[in-house]
Amino acid sequence: MNGTAPDLGAMLARLETYVRHETPTGDPARLDAFGEVLLARHRELGATVRRVASDTGDHLVMEHPGRGARAGAAPVLFLGHHDTVWPAGQLDGVMPWRVDDGVAHGPGAYDMKSGLVVMETALELAGTAGAHPPVRVVVVADEEVGSPTSSALVTEAAADAVAALGFESPHPDGTLKAGRRGSTRLRLAVEGVESHAALDPESGVSAVDELVDQLILVRSIVRHAPGNVLCNVGTVAGGGRTNVVPAAARADIGLRFADAESERVVLDGLTSLRPIRSGAAVTAEVMSRRPAWSAGEATAALLATVRQAAASVGQDIDGAPAAGGADTNTTGALGVPTLDGFGPRGAGAHAVHEQVVVASMAERARLVAALLAEL
């Protein structure tokens, strides 16, 4: 391999290996087994590596030294994750690994094991080229559920970073992601009082009825936010039998915020909800939260550098805001110059037609290696 020609065959073989390691979120045995594969690869590339323990799967930190005159510079932060939304067995069921007409298919191929391959290949290319700053790689095990145990690690890793690059998928046309909506998962739980629904209904307080009324209030709070907010009541649970007034009910709510002020207004409102019925109790628990990242001057300056690097390898690149959340929300909201979408082109994230355009893996690796020379 040389500084301008990634070995696409080796990249594809590595992607197949990674996809065949099924890594559902919350499955520590599978995640840690694959994590050891990633750590071994980064050791091979010259990194000092460590695990950050987590009950649901360890997070990984790999410190790559800089080269030449840039060896002592502030590090560039690479962000990725090795958990997927797919359960174990998906690979042998409806989503087998295959490559057809230059497109690779399989669970986690697009989101985001191909991004991990791009990351590693870019580091390999940079190692054969000129001077570049140190690179700190953080790969987390719980990104698909909002990074509840890893967001503090991402914050810590970004503290001295000159820039943060995310290796999630880009926009469909390859455009990088410059800014992301804030993303919060919130559980609204209600406690009522159980009683016989026919013989003693007045003694009961229906948690289900209370939850329904609370969800109407949720819609009102969201509707009156100053900016655009997406709200999805994803799950509802409660009660047990039709002849018993239910004592418990809950709803899990997904929220997306275009800006920090909308996020503040809505979360303040939802965490201040009070029961409507005497005898009921209402709690709102934030299960995970990624702050809104609105691209400002720091991101614009980074994008200008990316464009310059892209031109040096015959590519044209742009950036645009994205609706989905990721760990780059955290770094962007902290003010670290941040861009995401350095993974390859493809389609079908979280869908059974998940796929990666194989040739674009090499294109992205060349782009990132060229960018490291500019940072």
Long-range contacts (C-beta under 8 A, 24 or more apart in sequence): 1-124, 1-125, 1-128, 2-128, 3-125, 3-128, 3-129, 3-369, 4-125, 4-313, 4-366, 6-121, 6-124, 6-125, 6-361, 6-362, 6-365, 6-366, 8-358, 8-359, 8-361, 8-362, 11-117, 11-118, 11-121, 11-358, 11-361, 11-362, 11-365, 12-99, 12-104, 12-358, 12-361, 14-41, 14-117, 14-120, 15-104, 15-109, 15-113, 15-114, 15-117, 15-356, 15-361, 16-97, 16-104, 16-106, 18-108, 18-113, 18-116, 18-117, 19-91, 19-97, 19-104, 19-106, 19-107, 19-108, 19-109, 19-113, 20-91, 20-97, 22-84, 22-86, 22-87, 22-88, 22-89, 22-90, 22-91, 22-107, 22-108, 23-57, 23-82, 23-83, 23-84, 23-108, 24-83, 24-84, 24-85, 24-86, 24-87, 24-88, 25-56, 25-57, 25-83, 25-84, 25-85, 25-141, 25-142, 25-143, 25-144, 25-145, 26-56, 26-57, 26-83, 26-142, 26-145, 27-57, 27-88, 28-54, 28-55, 28-56, 28-57, 28-58, 28-141, 30-88, 31-56, 31-57, 31-58, 31-82, 31-83, 31-141, 32-57, 32-58, 34-82, 35-60, 35-82, 35-139, 35-141, 38-62, 38-82, 38-116, 38-139, 41-120, 42-120, 42-123, 42-137, 45-120, 45-123, 45-124, 45-127, 46-127, 47-137, 52-150, 52-153, 54-141, 54-142, 54-149, 54-150, 55-149, 56-141, 56-142, 56-149, 57-83, 57-141, 57-142, 58-141, 59-138, 59-139, 59-140, 59-141, 59-142, 59-149, 59-150, 59-153, 60-137, 60-138, 60-139, 60-140, 60-141, 61-136, 61-137, 61-138, 61-153, 61-157, 62-136, 62-137, 62-139, 63-134, 63-135, 63-136, 63-137, 64-123, 64-134, 64-135, 64-136, 64-137, 65-134, 66-131, 66-132, 66-133, 66-134, 66-135, 67-126, 67-127, 67-130, 67-131, 67-132, 68-130, 68-131, 68-132, 69-131, 70-131, 70-132, 70-133, 71-131, 71-133, 71-134, 73-133, 73-134, 73-162, 74-133, 74-134, 74-160, 74-161, 74-162, 75-133, 75-134, 75-135, 75-136, 75-160, 75-161, 75-162, 76-133, 76-134, 76-135, 76-136, 76-161, 76-162, 76-163, 76-164, 76-165, 76-372, 76-375, 77-135, 77-136, 77-137, 77-138, 77-157, 77-158, 77-161, 77-163, 77-164, 77-165, 77-331, 77-336, 78-119, 78-135, 78-136, 78-137, 78-138, 78-165, 78-167, 79-138, 79-139, 79-140, 79-154, 79-164, 79-165, 79-166, 79-167, 79-326, 79-327, 79-328, 79-331, 79-340, 80-112, 80-115, 80-116, 80-119, 80-137, 80-138, 80-139, 80-140, 80-166, 80-167, 80-168, 81-112, 81-139, 81-140, 81-141, 81-142, 81-143, 81-144, 81-147, 81-327, 82-113, 82-116, 82-139, 82-140, 82-141, 83-140, 83-141, 83-142, 83-143, 83-144, 83-145, 84-108, 84-111, 84-113, 84-144, 85-111, 85-144, 85-350, 94-352, 95-352, 95-354, 99-358, 102-357, 102-358, 102-359, 103-346, 103-355, 103-356, 103-357, 103-358, 104-355, 104-356, 104-358, 105-353, 105-354, 105-355, 105-356, 106-354, 107-354, 108-354, 109-346, 109-354, 109-355, 109-356, 110-169, 110-343, 110-344, 110-346, 110-347, 110-348, 110-349, 110-354, 110-355, 110-356, 111-168, 111-169, 111-349, 111-350, 111-354, 112-167, 112-168, 112-169, 112-343, 114-343, 114-344, 114-346, 114-356, 114-361, 115-167, 115-168, 115-169, 115-342, 115-343, 115-344, 116-167, 117-361, 118-167, 118-342, 118-343, 118-344, 118-361, 118-364, 118-365, 118-368, 119-167, 119-342, 119-368, 121-361, 121-362, 121-365, 122-364, 122-365, 122-366, 122-367, 122-368, 122-369, 122-372, 123-369, 125-365, 125-366, 125-369, 126-368, 126-369, 126-372, 126-373, 129-369, 129-373, 130-373, 131-373, 132-372, 132-373, 132-375, 133-162, 133-372, 133-375, 135-372, 136-161, 138-327, 140-327, 143-326, 143-327, 145-185, 145-288, 146-183, 146-184, 146-185, 146-287, 146-288, 146-289, 146-290, 146-325, 147-288, 147-290, 147-327, 147-330, 148-287, 148-288, 150-327, 151-288, 151-289, 151-290, 151-327, 151-330, 154-327, 154-330, 154-331, 155-330, 155-334, 158-330, 158-331, 158-334, 158-336, 161-331, 161-336, 162-337, 162-375, 163-302, 163-336, 163-337, 163-338, 163-339, 163-375, 164-328, 164-331, 164-332, 164-336, 164-337, 164-338, 164-339, 165-338, 165-339, 165-340, 165-342, 165-368, 165-371, 166-326, 166-327, 166-328, 166-338, 166-339, 166-340, 166-341, 166-342, 167-340, 167-342, 167-343, 168-324, 168-326, 168-328, 168-340, 168-341, 168-342, 168-343, 169-341, 169-343, 169-344, 169-345, 169-346, 169-349, 170-341, 170-342, 170-343, 170-344, 170-345, 171-320, 171-322, 171-341, 172-345, 172-347, 173-345, 174-317, 174-345, 174-360, 175-317, 175-318, 175-319, 175-320, 175-341, 176-303, 176-306, 176-317, 176-318, 176-319, 176-320, 176-339, 176-340, 176-341, 176-342, 177-319, 177-320, 177-321, 177-322, 177-328, 177-339, 177-340, 177-341, 178-295, 178-299, 178-300, 178-303, 178-319, 178-320, 178-321, 178-339, 178-340, 179-293, 179-294, 179-295, 179-299, 179-320, 179-321, 179-322, 179-332, 180-290, 180-292, 180-293, 180-321, 180-322, 180-323, 180-324, 180-325, 180-326, 180-328, 180-329, 180-332, 180-340, 181-230, 181-256, 181-257, 181-258, 181-292, 181-321, 181-322, 181-323, 181-324, 181-325, 182-255, 182-256, 182-257, 182-258, 182-259, 182-260, 182-263, 182-289, 182-290, 182-291, 182-292, 182-293, 182-325, 182-329, 182-333, 183-254, 183-255, 183-256, 183-257, 183-288, 183-289, 183-290, 183-324, 183-325, 183-329, 184-254, 184-255, 184-257, 184-263, 184-267, 184-286, 184-288, 184-289, 184-290, 185-252, 185-253, 185-254, 185-255, 185-286, 185-287, 185-288, 185-289, 186-252, 186-253, 186-255, 186-267, 186-270, 186-284, 186-285, 186-286, 186-287, 187-250, 187-251, 187-252, 187-253, 187-284, 187-285, 187-287, 188-214, 188-215, 188-218, 188-250, 188-251, 188-252, 188-253, 188-270, 188-273, 188-282, 188-283, 188-284, 189-248, 189-249, 189-250, 189-282, 189-283, 189-284, 189-285, 190-214, 190-238, 190-248, 190-249, 190-250, 190-275, 190-280, 190-281, 190-282, 191-247, 191-248, 191-280, 191-281, 191-282, 192-245, 192-246, 192-247, 192-248, 192-249, 192-277, 192-279, 192-280, 193-245, 193-247, 193-279, 193-280, 194-244, 194-245, 194-246, 194-247, 195-244, 195-245, 196-243, 196-244, 196-245, 197-242, 197-243, 197-244, 197-245, 198-243, 201-245, 204-245, 205-245, 205-247, 205-277, 205-278, 205-279, 205-280, 206-245, 206-246, 206-277, 207-238, 207-239, 207-246, 207-247, 207-248, 207-249, 207-280, 208-238, 208-239, 208-246, 208-249, 209-277, 210-249, 210-275, 210-276, 210-277, 210-280, 210-282, 211-236, 211-238, 211-249, 211-250, 211-251, 213-276, 214-273, 214-276, 214-282, 215-251, 217-273, 218-253, 218-270, 218-273, 221-265, 221-266, 221-269, 221-270, 222-255, 222-266, 225-262, 225-265, 225-266, 226-259, 226-261, 226-262, 226-265, 227-257, 227-258, 227-259, 227-261, 227-262, 228-258, 228-262, 229-255, 229-256, 229-257, 229-258, 229-262, 229-266, 230-254, 230-255, 230-256, 230-323, 231-255, 231-256, 252-287, 256-323, 256-325, 257-292, 258-292, 259-292, 259-294, 260-291, 260-292, 260-294, 260-333, 262-292, 263-291, 263-292, 290-325, 290-326, 290-327, 290-329, 290-330, 291-329, 291-330, 291-333, 292-329, 292-333, 293-328, 293-329, 293-331, 293-332, 293-333, 293-338, 294-332, 295-319, 295-321, 295-332, 295-338, 298-335, 298-336, 298-337, 298-338, 299-332, 299-337, 299-338, 299-339, 301-337, 302-337, 302-338, 302-339, 303-339, 305-371, 305-374, 305-375, 306-339, 306-367, 306-371, 308-374, 309-367, 309-370, 309-371, 309-373, 309-374, 310-367, 310-370, 312-370, 313-366, 313-367, 313-370, 315-363, 315-366, 315-367, 317-367, 342-367, 342-368
